[in-house]
Amino acid sequence: MTGLSASSWPSSTSTGGATAQAPDIRSGLWRLNIAVGEQGRGYGRFAAESVAAQIRRRGSTRMTTTWHPGVGGPESFYLRLGFQLTGETSGDQTVGELDLRIGLDPSDRRETS
């Protein structure tokens, strides 16, 4: 693994053209970089499971992440883990969210490659 960062940040939502500060805090992966030669060995899933476990311990039920869309990007990895597209973007990145009540259970070792 070349890098992992987990973070919590306030979310804002857009409703009818007005942006309002939401009362919740989003928690999740901020950066996850696995060296090309190490991909497909379960390191990414392990990192995501570890972050999910910490979010659950803090009482939250959702995990958020962002990624750069495009060929060779990590979108298929996150979708295989169960993340759903939110329809939001953060800058030029796609936003995905995982409901931790139903997904990314450490005891569920599905193949992700």
Gaussian input, Z-matrix of N, CA and C with variables (Angstrom, degrees):
# hf/3-21g

backbone

0 1
 N
 C     1     B1
 C     2     B2     1     A1
 N     3     B3     2     A2     1     D1
 C     4     B4     3     A3     2     D2
 C     5     B5     4     A4     3     D3
 N     6     B6     5     A5     4     D4
 C     7     B7     6     A6     5     D5
 C     8     B8     7     A7     6     D6
 N     9     B9     8     A8     7     D7
 C    10    B10     9     A9     8     D8
 C    11    B11    10    A10     9     D9
 N    12    B12    11    A11    10    D10
 C    13    B13    12    A12    11    D11
 C    14    B14    13    A13    12    D12
 N    15    B15    14    A14    13    D13
 C    16    B16    15    A15    14    D14
 C    17    B17    16    A16    15    D15
 N    18    B18    17    A17    16    D16
 C    19    B19    18    A18    17    D17
 C    20    B20    19    A19    18    D18
 N    21    B21    20    A20    19    D19
 C    22    B22    21    A21    20    D20
 C    23    B23    22    A22    21    D21
 N    24    B24    23    A23    22    D22
 C    25    B25    24    A24    23    D23
 C    26    B26    25    A25    24    D24
 N    27    B27    26    A26    25    D25
 C    28    B28    27    A27    26    D26
 C    29    B29    28    A28    27    D27
 N    30    B30    29    A29    28    D28
 C    31    B31    30    A30    29    D29
 C    32    B32    31    A31    30    D30
 N    33    B33    32    A32    31    D31
 C    34    B34    33    A33    32    D32
 C    35    B35    34    A34    33    D33
 N    36    B36    35    A35    34    D34
 C    37    B37    36    A36    35    D35
 C    38    B38    37    A37    36    D36
 N    39    B39    38    A38    37    D37
 C    40    B40    39    A39    38    D38
 C    41    B41    40    A40    39    D39
 N    42    B42    41    A41    40    D40
 C    43    B43    42    A42    41    D41
 C    44    B44    43    A43    42    D42
 N    45    B45    44    A44    43    D43
 C    46    B46    45    A45    44    D44
 C    47    B47    46    A46    45    D45
 N    48    B48    47    A47    46    D46
 C    49    B49    48    A48    47    D47
 C    50    B50    49    A49    48    D48
 N    51    B51    50    A50    49    D49
 C    52    B52    51    A51    50    D50
 C    53    B53    52    A52    51    D51
 N    54    B54    53    A53    52    D52
 C    55    B55    54    A54    53    D53
 C    56    B56    55    A55    54    D54
 N    57    B57    56    A56    55    D55
 C    58    B58    57    A57    56    D56
 C    59    B59    58    A58    57    D57
 N    60    B60    59    A59    58    D58
 C    61    B61    60    A60    59    D59
 C    62    B62    61    A61    60    D60
 N    63    B63    62    A62    61    D61
 C    64    B64    63    A63    62    D62
 C    65    B65    64    A64    63    D63
 N    66    B66    65    A65    64    D64
 C    67    B67    66    A66    65    D65
 C    68    B68    67    A67    66    D66
 N    69    B69    68    A68    67    D67
 C    70    B70    69    A69    68    D68
 C    71    B71    70    A70    69    D69
 N    72    B72    71    A71    70    D70
 C    73    B73    72    A72    71    D71
 C    74    B74    73    A73    72    D72
 N    75    B75    74    A74    73    D73
 C    76    B76    75    A75    74    D74
 C    77    B77    76    A76    75    D75
 N    78    B78    77    A77    76    D76
 C    79    B79    78    A78    77    D77
 C    80    B80    79    A79    78    D78
 N    81    B81    80    A80    79    D79
 C    82    B82    81    A81    80    D80
 C    83    B83    82    A82    81    D81
 N    84    B84    83    A83    82    D82
 C    85    B85    84    A84    83    D83
 C    86    B86    85    A85    84    D84
 N    87    B87    86    A86    85    D85
 C    88    B88    87    A87    86    D86
 C    89    B89    88    A88    87    D87
 N    90    B90    89    A89    88    D88
 C    91    B91    90    A90    89    D89
 C    92    B92    91    A91    90    D90
 N    93    B93    92    A92    91    D91
 C    94    B94    93    A93    92    D92
 C    95    B95    94    A94    93    D93
 N    96    B96    95    A95    94    D94
 C    97    B97    96    A96    95    D95
 C    98    B98    97    A97    96    D96
 N    99    B99    98    A98    97    D97
 C   100   B100    99    A99    98    D98
 C   101   B101   100   A100    99    D99
 N   102   B102   101   A101   100   D100
 C   103   B103   102   A102   101   D101
 C   104   B104   103   A103   102   D102
 N   105   B105   104   A104   103   D103
 C   106   B106   105   A105   104   D104
 C   107   B107   106   A106   105   D105
 N   108   B108   107   A107   106   D106
 C   109   B109   108   A108   107   D107
 C   110   B110   109   A109   108   D108
 N   111   B111   110   A110   109   D109
 C   112   B112   111   A111   110   D110
 C   113   B113   112   A112   111   D111
 N   114   B114   113   A113   112   D112
 C   115   B115   114   A114   113   D113
 C   116   B116   115   A115   114   D114
 N   117   B117   116   A116   115   D115
 C   118   B118   117   A117   116   D116
 C   119   B119   118   A118   117   D117
 N   120   B120   119   A119   118   D118
 C   121   B121   120   A120   119   D119
 C   122   B122   121   A121   120   D120
 N   123   B123   122   A122   121   D121
 C   124   B124   123   A123   122   D122
 C   125   B125   124   A124   123   D123
 N   126   B126   125   A125   124   D124
 C   127   B127   126   A126   125   D125
 C   128   B128   127   A127   126   D126
 N   129   B129   128   A128   127   D127
 C   130   B130   129   A129   128   D128
 C   131   B131   130   A130   129   D129
 N   132   B132   131   A131   130   D130
 C   133   B133   132   A132   131   D131
 C   134   B134   133   A133   132   D132
 N   135   B135   134   A134   133   D133
 C   136   B136   135   A135   134   D134
 C   137   B137   136   A136   135   D135
 N   138   B138   137   A137   136   D136
 C   139   B139   138   A138   137   D137
 C   140   B140   139   A139   138   D138
 N   141   B141   140   A140   139   D139
 C   142   B142   141   A141   140   D140
 C   143   B143   142   A142   141   D141
 N   144   B144   143   A143   142   D142
 C   145   B145   144   A144   143   D143
 C   146   B146   145   A145   144   D144
 N   147   B147   146   A146   145   D145
 C   148   B148   147   A147   146   D146
 C   149   B149   148   A148   147   D147
 N   150   B150   149   A149   148   D148
 C   151   B151   150   A150   149   D149
 C   152   B152   151   A151   150   D150
 N   153   B153   152   A152   151   D151
 C   154   B154   153   A153   152   D152
 C   155   B155   154   A154   153   D153
 N   156   B156   155   A155   154   D154
 C   157   B157   156   A156   155   D155
 C   158   B158   157   A157   156   D156
 N   159   B159   158   A158   157   D157
 C   160   B160   159   A159   158   D158
 C   161   B161   160   A160   159   D159
 N   162   B162   161   A161   160   D160
 C   163   B163   162   A162   161   D161
 C   164   B164   163   A163   162   D162
 N   165   B165   164   A164   163   D163
 C   166   B166   165   A165   164   D164
 C   167   B167   166   A166   165   D165
 N   168   B168   167   A167   166   D166
 C   169   B169   168   A168   167   D167
 C   170   B170   169   A169   168   D168
 N   171   B171   170   A170   169   D169
 C   172   B172   171   A171   170   D170
 C   173   B173   172   A172   171   D171
 N   174   B174   173   A173   172   D172
 C   175   B175   174   A174   173   D173
 C   176   B176   175   A175   174   D174
 N   177   B177   176   A176   175   D175
 C   178   B178   177   A177   176   D176
 C   179   B179   178   A178   177   D177
 N   180   B180   179   A179   178   D178
 C   181   B181   180   A180   179   D179
 C   182   B182   181   A181   180   D180
 N   183   B183   182   A182   181   D181
 C   184   B184   183   A183   182   D182
 C   185   B185   184   A184   183   D183
 N   186   B186   185   A185   184   D184
 C   187   B187   186   A186   185   D185
 C   188   B188   187   A187   186   D186
 N   189   B189   188   A188   187   D187
 C   190   B190   189   A189   188   D188
 C   191   B191   190   A190   189   D189
 N   192   B192   191   A191   190   D190
 C   193   B193   192   A192   191   D191
 C   194   B194   193   A193   192   D192
 N   195   B195   194   A194   193   D193
 C   196   B196   195   A195   194   D194
 C   197   B197   196   A196   195   D195
 N   198   B198   197   A197   196   D196
 C   199   B199   198   A198   197   D197
 C   200   B200   199   A199   198   D198
 N   201   B201   200   A200   199   D199
 C   202   B202   201   A201   200   D200
 C   203   B203   202   A202   201   D201
 N   204   B204   203   A203   202   D202
 C   205   B205   204   A204   203   D203
 C   206   B206   205   A205   204   D204
 N   207   B207   206   A206   205   D205
 C   208   B208   207   A207   206   D206
 C   209   B209   208   A208   207   D207
 N   210   B210   209   A209   208   D208
 C   211   B211   210   A210   209   D209
 C   212   B212   211   A211   210   D210
 N   213   B213   212   A212   211   D211
 C   214   B214   213   A213   212   D212
 C   215   B215   214   A214   213   D213
 N   216   B216   215   A215   214   D214
 C   217   B217   216   A216   215   D215
 C   218   B218   217   A217   216   D216
 N   219   B219   218   A218   217   D217
 C   220   B220   219   A219   218   D218
 C   221   B221   220   A220   219   D219
 N   222   B222   221   A221   220   D220
 C   223   B223   222   A222   221   D221
 C   224   B224   223   A223   222   D222
 N   225   B225   224   A224   223   D223
 C   226   B226   225   A225   224   D224
 C   227   B227   226   A226   225   D225
 N   228   B228   227   A227   226   D226
 C   229   B229   228   A228   227   D227
 C   230   B230   229   A229   228   D228
 N   231   B231   230   A230   229   D229
 C   232   B232   231   A231   230   D230
 C   233   B233   232   A232   231   D231
 N   234   B234   233   A233   232   D232
 C   235   B235   234   A234   233   D233
 C   236   B236   235   A235   234   D234
 N   237   B237   236   A236   235   D235
 C   238   B238   237   A237   236   D236
 C   239   B239   238   A238   237   D237
 N   240   B240   239   A239   238   D238
 C   241   B241   240   A240   239   D239
 C   242   B242   241   A241   240   D240
 N   243   B243   242   A242   241   D241
 C   244   B244   243   A243   242   D242
 C   245   B245   244   A244   243   D243
 N   246   B246   245   A245   244   D244
 C   247   B247   246   A246   245   D245
 C   248   B248   247   A247   246   D246
 N   249   B249   248   A248   247   D247
 C   250   B250   249   A249   248   D248
 C   251   B251   250   A250   249   D249
 N   252   B252   251   A251   250   D250
 C   253   B253   252   A252   251   D251
 C   254   B254   253   A253   252   D252
 N   255   B255   254   A254   253   D253
 C   256   B256   255   A255   254   D254
 C   257   B257   256   A256   255   D255
 N   258   B258   257   A257   256   D256
 C   259   B259   258   A258   257   D257
 C   260   B260   259   A259   258   D258
 N   261   B261   260   A260   259   D259
 C   262   B262   261   A261   260   D260
 C   263   B263   262   A262   261   D261
 N   264   B264   263   A263   262   D262
 C   265   B265   264   A264   263   D263
 C   266   B266   265   A265   264   D264
 N   267   B267   266   A266   265   D265
 C   268   B268   267   A267   266   D266
 C   269   B269   268   A268   267   D267
 N   270   B270   269   A269   268   D268
 C   271   B271   270   A270   269   D269
 C   272   B272   271   A271   270   D270
 N   273   B273   272   A272   271   D271
 C   274   B274   273   A273   272   D272
 C   275   B275   274   A274   273   D273
 N   276   B276   275   A275   274   D274
 C   277   B277   276   A276   275   D275
 C   278   B278   277   A277   276   D276
 N   279   B279   278   A278   277   D277
 C   280   B280   279   A279   278   D278
 C   281   B281   280   A280   279   D279
 N   282   B282   281   A281   280   D280
 C   283   B283   282   A282   281   D281
 C   284   B284   283   A283   282   D282
 N   285   B285   284   A284   283   D283
 C   286   B286   285   A285   284   D284
 C   287   B287   286   A286   285   D285
 N   288   B288   287   A287   286   D286
 C   289   B289   288   A288   287   D287
 C   290   B290   289   A289   288   D288
 N   291   B291   290   A290   289   D289
 C   292   B292   291   A291   290   D290
 C   293   B293   292   A292   291   D291
 N   294   B294   293   A293   292   D292
 C   295   B295   294   A294   293   D293
 C   296   B296   295   A295   294   D294
 N   297   B297   296   A296   295   D295
 C   298   B298   297   A297   296   D296
 C   299   B299   298   A298   297   D297
 N   300   B300   299   A299   298   D298
 C   301   B301   300   A300   299   D299
 C   302   B302   301   A301   300   D300
 N   303   B303   302   A302   301   D301
 C   304   B304   303   A303   302   D302
 C   305   B305   304   A304   303   D303
 N   306   B306   305   A305   304   D304
 C   307   B307   306   A306   305   D305
 C   308   B308   307   A307   306   D306
 N   309   B309   308   A308   307   D307
 C   310   B310   309   A309   308   D308
 C   311   B311   310   A310   309   D309
 N   312   B312   311   A311   310   D310
 C   313   B313   312   A312   311   D311
 C   314   B314   313   A313   312   D312
 N   315   B315   314   A314   313   D313
 C   316   B316   315   A315   314   D314
 C   317   B317   316   A316   315   D315
 N   318   B318   317   A317   316   D316
 C   319   B319   318   A318   317   D317
 C   320   B320   319   A319   318   D318
 N   321   B321   320   A320   319   D319
 C   322   B322   321   A321   320   D320
 C   323   B323   322   A322   321   D321
 N   324   B324   323   A323   322   D322
 C   325   B325   324   A324   323   D323
 C   326   B326   325   A325   324   D324
 N   327   B327   326   A326   325   D325
 C   328   B328   327   A327   326   D326
 C   329   B329   328   A328   327   D327
 N   330   B330   329   A329   328   D328
 C   331   B331   330   A330   329   D329
 C   332   B332   331   A331   330   D330
 N   333   B333   332   A332   331   D331
 C   334   B334   333   A333   332   D332
 C   335   B335   334   A334   333   D333
 N   336   B336   335   A335   334   D334
 C   337   B337   336   A336   335   D335
 C   338   B338   337   A337   336   D336

   B1=1.4301
   B2=1.5172
   B3=1.2953
   B4=1.4483
   B5=1.5091
   B6=1.3330
   B7=1.4563
   B8=1.5054
   B9=1.3171
   B10=1.4563
   B11=1.5069
   B12=1.3050
   B13=1.4476
   B14=1.5112
   B15=1.3049
   B16=1.4593
   B17=1.5166
   B18=1.3246
   B19=1.4457
   B20=1.5127
   B21=1.3174
   B22=1.4593
   B23=1.5235
   B24=1.3160
   B25=1.4489
   B26=1.5213
   B27=1.3560
   B28=1.4626
   B29=1.5204
   B30=1.3148
   B31=1.4571
   B32=1.5117
   B33=1.3148
   B34=1.4542
   B35=1.5143
   B36=1.3020
   B37=1.4473
   B38=1.5118
   B39=1.2996
   B40=1.4478
   B41=1.5160
   B42=1.3235
   B43=1.4573
   B44=1.5218
   B45=1.3221
   B46=1.4520
   B47=1.5071
   B48=1.3050
   B49=1.4503
   B50=1.5183
   B51=1.3280
   B52=1.4567
   B53=1.5275
   B54=1.2975
   B55=1.4606
   B56=1.5161
   B57=1.3215
   B58=1.4632
   B59=1.5176
   B60=1.3093
   B61=1.4583
   B62=1.5231
   B63=1.3042
   B64=1.4627
   B65=1.5233
   B66=1.3293
   B67=1.4590
   B68=1.5229
   B69=1.3276
   B70=1.4596
   B71=1.5210
   B72=1.2958
   B73=1.4582
   B74=1.5185
   B75=1.3193
   B76=1.4576
   B77=1.5165
   B78=1.3203
   B79=1.4557
   B80=1.5078
   B81=1.3109
   B82=1.4478
   B83=1.5064
   B84=1.3036
   B85=1.4625
   B86=1.5106
   B87=1.3004
   B88=1.4466
   B89=1.5228
   B90=1.2882
   B91=1.4643
   B92=1.5287
   B93=1.3133
   B94=1.4599
   B95=1.5162
   B96=1.3097
   B97=1.4586
   B98=1.5229
   B99=1.3205
   B100=1.4552
   B101=1.5277
   B102=1.3136
   B103=1.4642
   B104=1.5225
   B105=1.3049
   B106=1.4688
   B107=1.5228
   B108=1.2897
   B109=1.4598
   B110=1.5217
   B111=1.3121
   B112=1.4658
   B113=1.5304
   B114=1.3186
   B115=1.4610
   B116=1.5173
   B117=1.3343
   B118=1.4584
   B119=1.5165
   B120=1.3163
   B121=1.4659
   B122=1.5271
   B123=1.3257
   B124=1.4562
   B125=1.5133
   B126=1.3315
   B127=1.4601
   B128=1.5286
   B129=1.3269
   B130=1.4577
   B131=1.5115
   B132=1.3290
   B133=1.4695
   B134=1.5252
   B135=1.3313
   B136=1.4654
   B137=1.5268
   B138=1.3246
   B139=1.4706
   B140=1.5319
   B141=1.3349
   B142=1.4646
   B143=1.5346
   B144=1.3279
   B145=1.4707
   B146=1.5261
   B147=1.3177
   B148=1.4599
   B149=1.5179
   B150=1.3219
   B151=1.4650
   B152=1.5258
   B153=1.3303
   B154=1.4671
   B155=1.5303
   B156=1.3248
   B157=1.4672
   B158=1.5306
   B159=1.3182
   B160=1.4700
   B161=1.5268
   B162=1.3300
   B163=1.4664
   B164=1.5242
   B165=1.3284
   B166=1.4719
   B167=1.5328
   B168=1.3414
   B169=1.4719
   B170=1.5235
   B171=1.3166
   B172=1.4653
   B173=1.5298
   B174=1.3348
   B175=1.4484
   B176=1.5120
   B177=1.3226
   B178=1.4609
   B179=1.5233
   B180=1.3076
   B181=1.4636
   B182=1.5201
   B183=1.3252
   B184=1.4598
   B185=1.5243
   B186=1.2979
   B187=1.4615
   B188=1.5177
   B189=1.3118
   B190=1.4580
   B191=1.5220
   B192=1.3292
   B193=1.4513
   B194=1.5233
   B195=1.3038
   B196=1.4625
   B197=1.5171
   B198=1.3279
   B199=1.4566
   B200=1.5080
   B201=1.3260
   B202=1.4577
   B203=1.5194
   B204=1.3346
   B205=1.4605
   B206=1.5256
   B207=1.3105
   B208=1.4533
   B209=1.5069
   B210=1.3234
   B211=1.4599
   B212=1.5238
   B213=1.3224
   B214=1.4567
   B215=1.5154
   B216=1.3313
   B217=1.4573
   B218=1.5240
   B219=1.3175
   B220=1.4589
   B221=1.5308
   B222=1.3258
   B223=1.4673
   B224=1.5211
   B225=1.3206
   B226=1.4698
   B227=1.5273
   B228=1.3190
   B229=1.4640
   B230=1.5199
   B231=1.3292
   B232=1.4625
   B233=1.5224
   B234=1.3160
   B235=1.4663
   B236=1.5253
   B237=1.3361
   B238=1.4756
   B239=1.5231
   B240=1.3154
   B241=1.4603
   B242=1.5262
   B243=1.3225
   B244=1.4577
   B245=1.5139
   B246=1.3222
   B247=1.4618
   B248=1.5237
   B249=1.3253
   B250=1.4581
   B251=1.5269
   B252=1.3087
   B253=1.4594
   B254=1.5275
   B255=1.3245
   B256=1.4608
   B257=1.5217
   B258=1.3260
   B259=1.4585
   B260=1.5178
   B261=1.3082
   B262=1.4609
   B263=1.5266
   B264=1.2981
   B265=1.4581
   B266=1.5208
   B267=1.3020
   B268=1.4529
   B269=1.5204
   B270=1.2977
   B271=1.4650
   B272=1.5115
   B273=1.3286
   B274=1.4707
   B275=1.5306
   B276=1.3236
   B277=1.4606
   B278=1.5309
   B279=1.3210
   B280=1.4591
   B281=1.5199
   B282=1.3332
   B283=1.4600
   B284=1.5276
   B285=1.3216
   B286=1.4574
   B287=1.5152
   B288=1.3290
   B289=1.4558
   B290=1.5241
   B291=1.3146
   B292=1.4579
   B293=1.5211
   B294=1.3298
   B295=1.4637
   B296=1.5229
   B297=1.3149
   B298=1.4665
   B299=1.5204
   B300=1.3197
   B301=1.4629
   B302=1.5270
   B303=1.3456
   B304=1.4639
   B305=1.5218
   B306=1.3246
   B307=1.4611
   B308=1.5132
   B309=1.3197
   B310=1.4608
   B311=1.5234
   B312=1.3158
   B313=1.4610
   B314=1.5299
   B315=1.3287
   B316=1.4540
   B317=1.5335
   B318=1.3141
   B319=1.4589
   B320=1.5409
   B321=1.3209
   B322=1.4674
   B323=1.5310
   B324=1.3060
   B325=1.4683
   B326=1.5257
   B327=1.3373
   B328=1.4617
   B329=1.5226
   B330=1.3004
   B331=1.4648
   B332=1.5207
   B333=1.3487
   B334=1.4527
   B335=1.5264
   B336=1.3082
   B337=1.4640
   B338=1.4961
   A1=107.15
   A2=117.20
   A3=119.73
   A4=112.60
   A5=118.24
   A6=118.16
   A7=112.68
   A8=116.51
   A9=122.96
   A10=107.12
   A11=115.98
   A12=120.78
   A13=108.35
   A14=117.41
   A15=122.73
   A16=107.47
   A17=115.84
   A18=118.93
   A19=111.33
   A20=116.57
   A21=123.46
   A22=106.83
   A23=116.91
   A24=120.16
   A25=109.70
   A26=117.06
   A27=119.82
   A28=109.51
   A29=116.17
   A30=119.70
   A31=109.16
   A32=116.34
   A33=120.29
   A34=107.20
   A35=116.32
   A36=121.14
   A37=109.22
   A38=115.70
   A39=120.85
   A40=108.86
   A41=116.64
   A42=121.48
   A43=108.79
   A44=115.78
   A45=120.17
   A46=114.57
   A47=117.23
   A48=121.04
   A49=114.09
   A50=117.93
   A51=121.12
   A52=109.03
   A53=116.04
   A54=120.07
   A55=108.57
   A56=116.50
   A57=121.94
   A58=108.98
   A59=116.04
   A60=120.12
   A61=108.51
   A62=116.53
   A63=121.21
   A64=109.62
   A65=118.08
   A66=120.04
   A67=113.80
   A68=117.90
   A69=119.58
   A70=112.02
   A71=114.42
   A72=122.21
   A73=107.21
   A74=116.96
   A75=120.90
   A76=108.72
   A77=115.77
   A78=121.27
   A79=108.77
   A80=117.34
   A81=118.61
   A82=114.12
   A83=113.63
   A84=121.68
   A85=109.32
   A86=116.05
   A87=119.66
   A88=109.21
   A89=118.04
   A90=122.57
   A91=108.61
   A92=115.45
   A93=121.53
   A94=106.48
   A95=116.42
   A96=121.60
   A97=109.11
   A98=114.93
   A99=121.15
   A100=106.95
   A101=117.17
   A102=121.22
   A103=110.12
   A104=117.06
   A105=122.39
   A106=111.66
   A107=118.48
   A108=121.71
   A109=113.94
   A110=117.59
   A111=122.07
   A112=112.62
   A113=117.48
   A114=120.58
   A115=111.06
   A116=116.18
   A117=121.25
   A118=113.80
   A119=117.99
   A120=121.92
   A121=113.22
   A122=116.91
   A123=121.08
   A124=115.77
   A125=117.96
   A126=120.16
   A127=111.77
   A128=117.77
   A129=121.76
   A130=111.84
   A131=116.46
   A132=120.71
   A133=109.48
   A134=117.27
   A135=120.76
   A136=110.68
   A137=117.28
   A138=121.05
   A139=110.43
   A140=116.85
   A141=120.71
   A142=110.48
   A143=117.64
   A144=121.18
   A145=110.98
   A146=116.91
   A147=120.82
   A148=111.34
   A149=116.20
   A150=120.17
   A151=109.65
   A152=117.95
   A153=121.73
   A154=110.79
   A155=117.18
   A156=121.00
   A157=110.57
   A158=116.89
   A159=120.66
   A160=110.62
   A161=116.98
   A162=120.50
   A163=110.06
   A164=116.92
   A165=120.70
   A166=110.89
   A167=117.22
   A168=120.43
   A169=111.24
   A170=116.86
   A171=121.06
   A172=111.98
   A173=116.62
   A174=120.58
   A175=116.68
   A176=117.72
   A177=120.20
   A178=110.65
   A179=115.99
   A180=121.05
   A181=112.98
   A182=117.48
   A183=118.61
   A184=110.53
   A185=113.68
   A186=122.09
   A187=107.19
   A188=116.44
   A189=122.06
   A190=109.33
   A191=115.64
   A192=120.30
   A193=108.91
   A194=116.46
   A195=122.15
   A196=108.90
   A197=115.29
   A198=119.96
   A199=109.76
   A200=114.29
   A201=120.38
   A202=108.18
   A203=118.06
   A204=120.36
   A205=111.06
   A206=116.23
   A207=120.23
   A208=113.54
   A209=114.06
   A210=122.00
   A211=109.66
   A212=115.45
   A213=120.35
   A214=113.64
   A215=117.73
   A216=121.51
   A217=111.30
   A218=116.65
   A219=121.18
   A220=115.40
   A221=118.64
   A222=119.44
   A223=112.98
   A224=118.41
   A225=119.72
   A226=110.96
   A227=117.75
   A228=121.21
   A229=110.27
   A230=117.11
   A231=120.65
   A232=111.78
   A233=117.97
   A234=120.19
   A235=110.86
   A236=117.79
   A237=120.43
   A238=111.76
   A239=117.19
   A240=120.67
   A241=111.58
   A242=116.66
   A243=120.39
   A244=115.29
   A245=117.26
   A246=119.63
   A247=109.70
   A248=115.57
   A249=122.37
   A250=108.24
   A251=116.15
   A252=120.32
   A253=108.75
   A254=117.37
   A255=120.97
   A256=112.21
   A257=116.88
   A258=120.33
   A259=111.92
   A260=117.18
   A261=122.52
   A262=109.84
   A263=114.78
   A264=120.80
   A265=107.60
   A266=114.94
   A267=122.17
   A268=105.22
   A269=115.90
   A270=119.43
   A271=108.00
   A272=116.52
   A273=120.34
   A274=111.92
   A275=117.07
   A276=120.90
   A277=111.82
   A278=115.15
   A279=123.17
   A280=108.61
   A281=117.36
   A282=122.32
   A283=108.33
   A284=116.35
   A285=122.68
   A286=110.14
   A287=115.32
   A288=119.96
   A289=109.76
   A290=115.72
   A291=122.57
   A292=109.06
   A293=116.47
   A294=121.82
   A295=107.34
   A296=116.54
   A297=121.43
   A298=113.18
   A299=117.72
   A300=119.59
   A301=110.10
   A302=116.35
   A303=119.38
   A304=114.27
   A305=119.14
   A306=119.34
   A307=115.42
   A308=114.38
   A309=126.44
   A310=112.63
   A311=113.99
   A312=122.33
   A313=108.57
   A314=118.36
   A315=120.02
   A316=114.35
   A317=117.92
   A318=119.38
   A319=112.14
   A320=116.60
   A321=121.50
   A322=107.76
   A323=117.50
   A324=122.90
   A325=112.01
   A326=117.04
   A327=119.89
   A328=109.64
   A329=116.12
   A330=122.26
   A331=108.38
   A332=117.96
   A333=121.37
   A334=113.01
   A335=118.63
   A336=118.24
   A337=112.69
   D1=134.50
   D2=177.82
   D3=-97.41
   D4=-17.21
   D5=177.93
   D6=-175.53
   D7=144.95
   D8=175.33
   D9=-148.37
   D10=132.93
   D11=174.17
   D12=-140.06
   D13=132.18
   D14=175.67
   D15=-113.73
   D16=148.19
   D17=-174.35
   D18=-152.68
   D19=161.11
   D20=169.74
   D21=-122.79
   D22=140.62
   D23=-179.88
   D24=-150.86
   D25=150.43
   D26=177.31
   D27=-67.25
   D28=142.24
   D29=177.10
   D30=-104.33
   D31=149.92
   D32=172.29
   D33=-121.67
   D34=147.23
   D35=-178.44
   D36=-121.92
   D37=152.15
   D38=178.28
   D39=-106.33
   D40=124.72
   D41=178.85
   D42=-133.01
   D43=114.23
   D44=177.18
   D45=59.69
   D46=35.21
   D47=178.25
   D48=88.63
   D49=-16.10
   D50=178.66
   D51=-100.06
   D52=140.75
   D53=177.30
   D54=-100.72
   D55=128.25
   D56=-179.31
   D57=-121.95
   D58=143.78
   D59=176.89
   D60=-74.40
   D61=122.60
   D62=179.38
   D63=-77.68
   D64=150.53
   D65=-178.05
   D66=-78.61
   D67=-3.28
   D68=-176.55
   D69=-101.19
   D70=165.83
   D71=176.37
   D72=-114.35
   D73=131.79
   D74=176.00
   D75=-88.64
   D76=137.48
   D77=178.67
   D78=-126.46
   D79=143.37
   D80=177.79
   D81=167.98
   D82=-161.90
   D83=179.01
   D84=-78.79
   D85=131.06
   D86=175.26
   D87=-99.37
   D88=-45.94
   D89=176.31
   D90=-141.78
   D91=133.24
   D92=174.75
   D93=-138.06
   D94=112.26
   D95=-179.31
   D96=-124.10
   D97=118.88
   D98=177.10
   D99=-112.98
   D100=128.10
   D101=179.46
   D102=-55.29
   D103=141.18
   D104=-175.84
   D105=-51.17
   D106=-44.82
   D107=-178.37
   D108=-69.56
   D109=-13.00
   D110=-178.85
   D111=-105.01
   D112=-5.99
   D113=-179.77
   D114=-67.46
   D115=149.15
   D116=-179.92
   D117=84.88
   D118=7.31
   D119=-179.33
   D120=-106.30
   D121=5.53
   D122=177.22
   D123=93.08
   D124=-1.28
   D125=-178.81
   D126=-64.83
   D127=-41.75
   D128=179.37
   D129=-64.19
   D130=-44.24
   D131=177.88
   D132=-62.61
   D133=-44.80
   D134=178.87
   D135=-58.31
   D136=-45.15
   D137=179.88
   D138=-62.72
   D139=-45.38
   D140=-179.64
   D141=-63.93
   D142=-41.15
   D143=177.82
   D144=-62.92
   D145=-39.63
   D146=-179.67
   D147=-65.38
   D148=-43.49
   D149=177.46
   D150=-65.16
   D151=-43.03
   D152=178.85
   D153=-59.24
   D154=-41.74
   D155=179.54
   D156=-62.44
   D157=-41.07
   D158=178.95
   D159=-66.05
   D160=-40.89
   D161=178.40
   D162=-62.81
   D163=-42.56
   D164=177.35
   D165=-61.45
   D166=-43.10
   D167=179.18
   D168=-60.19
   D169=-29.08
   D170=179.64
   D171=-85.81
   D172=0.84
   D173=174.53
   D174=91.90
   D175=7.47
   D176=179.90
   D177=-93.29
   D178=159.28
   D179=-177.63
   D180=-121.41
   D181=8.80
   D182=177.36
   D183=-141.11
   D184=150.88
   D185=-177.69
   D186=-127.44
   D187=131.58
   D188=-176.75
   D189=-116.47
   D190=146.63
   D191=173.18
   D192=-147.98
   D193=165.08
   D194=175.38
   D195=-130.74
   D196=155.89
   D197=176.16
   D198=-153.87
   D199=156.55
   D200=174.73
   D201=-78.37
   D202=124.11
   D203=179.18
   D204=-73.45
   D205=161.21
   D206=174.26
   D207=128.94
   D208=172.36
   D209=-179.99
   D210=-59.81
   D211=132.58
   D212=178.86
   D213=81.35
   D214=0.99
   D215=-179.58
   D216=-82.77
   D217=176.77
   D218=-174.46
   D219=-88.87
   D220=8.09
   D221=-175.14
   D222=-55.20
   D223=-45.57
   D224=-177.95
   D225=-64.07
   D226=-34.65
   D227=176.24
   D228=-60.20
   D229=-51.26
   D230=-178.45
   D231=-64.72
   D232=-38.85
   D233=178.67
   D234=-65.51
   D235=-37.33
   D236=176.32
   D237=-64.84
   D238=-30.66
   D239=177.56
   D240=-74.46
   D241=-14.02
   D242=178.11
   D243=110.78
   D244=1.09
   D245=176.77
   D246=-64.64
   D247=144.09
   D248=176.66
   D249=-112.97
   D250=142.72
   D251=174.92
   D252=-66.66
   D253=136.03
   D254=179.90
   D255=-93.10
   D256=-15.20
   D257=-173.87
   D258=87.26
   D259=-3.08
   D260=179.25
   D261=-94.51
   D262=160.82
   D263=168.26
   D264=-128.73
   D265=154.95
   D266=173.32
   D267=-123.40
   D268=100.56
   D269=-170.14
   D270=64.83
   D271=-123.57
   D272=178.88
   D273=-99.90
   D274=15.61
   D275=-177.07
   D276=-105.92
   D277=148.29
   D278=175.35
   D279=-80.40
   D280=143.07
   D281=178.73
   D282=-106.69
   D283=130.41
   D284=175.92
   D285=-124.60
   D286=150.27
   D287=-178.89
   D288=-135.03
   D289=143.40
   D290=179.53
   D291=-121.51
   D292=127.05
   D293=175.05
   D294=-80.33
   D295=108.76
   D296=-175.13
   D297=-74.22
   D298=-7.31
   D299=175.16
   D300=-74.24
   D301=-21.68
   D302=-177.18
   D303=-126.37
   D304=-9.75
   D305=-174.27
   D306=-132.39
   D307=165.34
   D308=178.64
   D309=51.38
   D310=54.83
   D311=176.48
   D312=-84.15
   D313=124.46
   D314=-179.29
   D315=-57.40
   D316=-24.19
   D317=179.30
   D318=-81.14
   D319=-8.16
   D320=-179.62
   D321=-101.48
   D322=97.57
   D323=-175.60
   D324=-96.08
   D325=59.87
   D326=176.20
   D327=-69.32
   D328=150.45
   D329=175.97
   D330=-72.34
   D331=133.49
   D332=-177.88
   D333=-115.65
   D334=6.76
   D335=-178.32
   D336=-97.89

